[in-house]
Amino acid sequence: MANRKDTSENTPSRDEYQLRFVGLKAGDEPPHVVVQAIDKNNKILHSADVGAEGKFTLPADVLKRSQTVIIGPPPDEKGALVHGGIRYRSEEFNASIIDGRLGLAEAVWGKFFCF
């Protein structure tokens, strides 16, 4: 297990991340996933598609200003992720990242195919 000493004050500045779809079999296509940073007024600060290799952008300054990070299936016509997404408080998201990567269990990302 990696030792975590990062706090919101000394978290490394990072703009690129990668999701790991734990349990995804070689050759299987990952679900279409979007990551959104939301502020305390539920305004979308940033929205990014997750690429085929799990890579996405989330600017460090946006993450610092956000209250929530949502990972889930593509948004509705209004641009909001409303169904089946997983919500992290921004500090929780930061604490869950190890070397720029976040692992999502199949029990979580498997639900994204339903939408």
N, C-alpha and C positions, 0 to 999 in steps of 0.2 A: 504494500500500500504506500502511496506517495505521501510524504509529509507536506501539509499545506500551511504556509505561513502568510499567505496573501490576505490582506484586508482591503476594504474599499479604498483606503488611502494609498496603499502601495501595490495594488494590482498592476501587473505590467500592461502597458498600453498595447492593445491588440485590436486589429480591425477584421481579421480573417479567422474563421473557425471551421471545424469539421465535425459533422455528426457521424457517429458510428452506429449503424443499424445492427445491433447485437442479435445474432441468430439468422441473419440474412444469408442464404446459401449462395455459394459461388454460382454465377450465371443468372441468378434471380435479379429482377429489376426492383430497385428500392421504390417506396411510395413517393409520389410528388408531395413535397413538404415545403412549407413557407415558415420563415421566422419573422416575428414582428416584435418591435420594442414599443411599449405603450407607456404614456406618462400618467401622472396621478389623476388627470381629467379624462382618461380613456381616449386620448388622442394618439393616433398612430404616428410615432416619430420616425420609424424606419421599417421597411418591409423588404425581405430578400428571399428569392427562391433558393432552395437548396439544390446544388448541382448533383449530377449523377454520382459523383465521388463523395458526396456528403458535404461539400464545401459551400460556405456562405459568408457574407460580410455582415458585420455589425460594428460600426465605428465606435471606438472607445468613448468618445465624448457623448454619443447618443446613449450608450449603455449607462453612463454615469447619470444622465438626466432622466432615464426611464425608471418606472416603478415596477413594471412587469415585462417579462419576455415570454412570448407564446410561440410554441412550436406545434404545427399541425397541418392538416390538409389545406389546400388552396382556399382563399377567402371567398366570401359571398360577393354579390355585385356591389355592395357598399365598401368593400375592401377590408372588412373585419373578419378575423378568424373566429368563427362562432361555434363550430361543431368539432368535437373530438380532439381538440388540442390539449397540450399539456402546458400548464402555467407555472412559471418560476418567478418568485420575487427576484429583482435584478441581482441582489446580493447572493441569493441562492444559486442563480445561474452562474455567477462568477465563481462561487465556491465549488461548483460541480465541474468546472472546466479544468482539465489537466493537460498541459502542453498543447493548448488550443483545441482539444478534442472533448466531445461530450458523447458518452455512450447512451443509447436509448434501447431499452429492453424490447424484445419482440412483443411482449404483452402491451407495450405502449404504442410502438409504431405500427403494429398490425391493425389497430383500430383505424388508422388513417386510410386504409383501403376501402373502408365502408362508406366513404363520403365522396 
